[in-house]
Amino acid sequence: MSQDKTTNRDFENEEITIDLTELFLALWNKIHLIILAGILMALVAFVGTKLFMTPMYTSTTSMYVLSRTEGNASVTYNDLQTSTQLTQDYMELVSSRPVLEQVIAVLNLDMTTEELKNSITTENTAESRILTIGVENEDPKMAKEIADALRDSVSIQITEIMEADAVNTIEEANLPTEPSSPSVMKNIAIGGLLGILIAAGIIILIFVLDDTIKTPDDVEYYLGLNTLTSIPIQEGVKKSKKVKGLSSKKLEKQMRR
């Protein structure tokens, strides 16, 4: 009994292997269509990125924040540790409503605080007191102005609310010359990969749903009938033309008469 189960299991494994092989061959036979679909989708992604997506520019500025825990004029190790721990709080202040409202009022921006918040990114290098602020905008000059105004506004909030001893500017906001997004090469790669996956998925779906009988093995598997023989059909073989009139044998007989 156990031997029969083992035999059945081996047969099933063999059958799965054959199906996977046939599936691979089906994909390989249509590899030109898969590659063509990838190229077409990559081209669509390129055109869509260039025509329908607005280039965005990112300007960054950074500052150094230091808080003293003791009344000494010199900076101690505890001061550095405290400043490092408070940097996360400073990052939250950057996107706080009072800071955003002040920036909107100073620059007379036509946007809400939520829209401005969504265009801001903050970054802090591990175990440092350096806070980097990035602003993304479709106008590179406007991105720089917002970043500078944001740095100035949050510096005031840090010294007043967090009572920091020093907030020094490390880098003023730069004027970006190249768009930070969208990434043309990234979109092309995603489009090409998507086209390949879609084409391969369609081919696999057609292969799975195709239940037509093609080989003698299919006859035995689907119909449960044993095939005695199969007749191969050769393509490209020209059929002999029939000539009207008497054949050579009949013509010879008549000549003998």
C-alpha positions in Angstrom: 0.0 0.0 0.0 2.8 2.4 0.9 4.6 1.5 -2.3 1.5 2.5 -4.3 1.4 5.8 -2.5 5.0 6.4 -3.2 4.5 5.6 -6.9 1.5 8.0 -7.1 3.5 10.7 -5.4 6.4 10.3 -7.8 3.9 10.4 -10.8 2.4 13.6 -9.5 5.8 15.2 -9.0 6.8 14.1 -12.5 3.6 15.5 -13.9 4.2 18.9 -12.2 7.7 19.0 -13.6 6.4 18.3 -17.2 3.7 21.1 -16.8 6.3 23.6 -15.6 8.6 22.7 -18.5 5.7 23.1 -21.0 4.9 26.5 -19.3 8.5 27.6 -19.6 8.6 26.5 -23.3 5.4 28.5 -23.9 6.9 31.6 -22.4 10.2 31.0 -24.3 8.3 30.7 -27.6 6.7 34.0 -27.0 9.8 35.7 -25.6 9.8 38.2 -28.5 6.3 39.4 -27.5 7.3 39.7 -23.9 10.3 41.8 -24.8 8.2 43.9 -27.2 5.6 44.5 -24.4 8.4 45.6 -22.0 9.8 48.1 -24.6 6.4 49.5 -25.4 5.5 50.0 -21.7 8.9 51.6 -21.1 8.3 54.0 -24.0 4.8 54.8 -22.6 6.4 55.5 -19.2 9.0 57.8 -20.7 6.4 59.8 -22.7 4.1 60.0 -19.7 6.8 61.2 -17.4 7.9 63.9 -19.8 4.5 65.1 -20.8 2.2 64.6 -17.8 4.4 64.8 -14.7 5.5 68.2 -13.3 9.2 68.3 -12.4 9.8 69.0 -8.7 12.9 70.7 -7.2 14.2 70.2 -3.7 16.2 72.8 -1.7 18.0 71.8 1.5 19.3 73.8 4.5 20.9 72.6 7.7 21.5 74.1 11.2 23.3 73.2 14.4 21.4 73.2 17.7 23.0 73.2 21.1 21.4 73.1 24.6 23.4 73.5 27.8 22.2 71.8 30.9 24.6 73.5 33.2 25.6 77.1 33.7 29.2 76.6 32.6 30.4 78.5 29.6 32.1 75.5 28.2 30.2 72.7 26.5 30.1 69.5 28.4 29.5 65.9 27.4 26.0 66.1 29.0 25.2 69.1 26.9 26.0 67.2 23.7 24.0 64.2 24.8 21.0 66.4 25.7 21.1 68.2 22.4 21.2 64.9 20.5 18.1 63.6 22.4 16.2 66.9 21.8 16.9 66.9 18.0 13.8 64.7 17.5 11.7 67.3 19.2 13.2 70.0 17.0 12.2 68.0 13.9 8.6 68.0 15.1 8.8 71.8 15.6 9.7 72.2 11.9 6.3 71.0 10.8 4.3 72.6 13.6 1.4 74.8 12.7 2.8 78.1 14.2 6.0 77.7 12.2 4.2 76.9 9.0 1.7 79.8 9.4 4.6 82.2 9.9 6.4 81.0 6.7 3.1 81.3 4.7 2.6 84.9 6.1 6.2 86.0 5.5 6.3 84.7 1.9 2.6 85.3 1.2 2.2 81.7 -0.1 -0.9 80.6 -1.8 -1.1 77.2 0.0 -2.5 75.7 3.2 -0.4 74.6 6.2 -1.1 71.0 5.2 0.1 71.5 1.7 3.3 73.1 3.0 3.8 70.4 5.5 3.6 67.7 2.8 6.4 69.4 0.9 8.8 69.4 3.9 11.2 66.7 4.9 13.5 66.7 7.9 16.6 64.6 8.5 18.9 64.1 11.4 22.2 62.2 11.2 22.5 59.6 14.0 24.1 60.9 17.2 24.5 64.5 15.9 23.0 67.9 16.6 22.7 68.8 12.9 19.1 69.2 11.6 18.6 69.2 7.8 15.4 70.6 6.3 14.3 69.9 2.7 11.6 71.6 0.7 10.1 70.4 -2.6 8.5 72.8 -5.0 7.9 73.0 -8.8 9.7 76.4 -8.7 13.4 76.0 -7.7 13.6 79.6 -6.5 10.5 79.2 -4.4 11.8 76.0 -2.9 14.9 77.9 -1.7 12.9 80.8 -0.3 10.6 78.5 1.7 13.6 76.5 3.0 15.4 79.7 4.3 12.2 81.1 5.8 11.4 77.7 7.4 14.9 77.6 9.0 14.6 81.1 10.4 11.2 80.5 11.8 12.0 77.2 13.4 15.2 78.7 14.9 13.1 81.3 16.7 10.7 78.6 18.0 13.6 76.4 19.2 15.2 79.2 21.2 11.9 80.4 22.7 10.0 77.2 23.4 12.9 74.7 23.8 15.2 77.3 25.4 18.1 76.2 23.3 21.3 78.2 23.8 22.4 78.3 20.2 20.9 77.6 16.8 23.5 78.2 14.1 23.1 78.0 10.3 25.5 75.4 8.7 24.2 75.7 5.2 21.8 78.1 3.7 19.3 76.7 1.2 20.7 76.0 -2.2 19.1 76.9 -5.5 18.5 73.5 -7.2 19.3 73.2 -10.9 18.2 69.7 -11.5 14.7 68.3 -10.7 14.6 65.8 -7.8 11.5 64.1 -9.1 10.1 62.4 -11.1 12.9 60.0 -11.9 12.8 59.3 -15.6 15.0 56.2 -15.5 13.1 54.8 -12.5 9.7 55.2 -14.3 11.1 53.7 -17.4 12.4 50.7 -15.5 9.1 50.3 -13.7 7.2 50.6 -17.0 9.4 48.0 -18.7 9.0 45.6 -15.8 5.3 46.1 -15.7 5.0 45.4 -19.5 7.0 42.2 -19.1 4.9 41.0 -16.2 1.6 41.8 -18.0 2.7 40.0 -21.2 3.9 37.0 -19.3 0.7 36.9 -17.2 -1.4 36.9 -20.3 0.6 34.1 -21.9 0.4 32.0 -18.7 -3.3 32.6 -18.5 -3.8 31.5 -22.1 -1.6 28.4 -21.5 -3.6 27.4 -18.3 -7.0 27.9 -20.0 -6.0 26.1 -23.2 -7.5 22.6 -22.8 -7.2 21.5 -26.5 -5.8 18.1 -27.3 -2.4 18.4 -29.0 -0.5 15.2 -28.2 -1.2 11.5 -27.7 -0.5 12.0 -24.0 -3.3 14.5 -23.9 -5.7 11.9 -25.4 -4.8 9.4 -22.6 -4.9 12.1 -19.9 -8.2 13.9 -20.8 -10.2 11.1 -22.5 -8.7 8.0 -20.9 -8.2 6.3 -24.3 -5.1 4.5 -25.5 -3.7 5.8 -28.8 -2.6 3.0 -31.2 -0.7 5.3 -33.6 -0.2 8.9 -34.6 0.2 10.3 -38.1 2.8 13.2 -38.3 1.8 16.1 -40.5 4.7 17.7 -42.3 4.2 21.3 -43.1 5.6 22.8 -46.3 5.3 19.7 -48.4 3.9 20.4 -51.8 1.1 18.2 -53.1 1.6 16.6 -56.5 -0.5 18.1 -59.2 -2.9 15.9 -61.0 -2.6 16.0 -64.8 -5.7 15.6 -66.8 -5.6 13.1 -69.6 -4.2 9.6 -70.0 -1.6 8.2 -67.7 1.7 6.8 -69.0 0.6 3.2 -68.4 -2.7 3.6 -70.2 -0.9 5.4 -73.1 1.6 2.5 -73.5 -1.3 -0.1 -73.6 -3.1 1.8 -76.3 0.1 2.1 -78.4 0.6 -1.7 -78.2 -2.8 -2.3 -79.5 
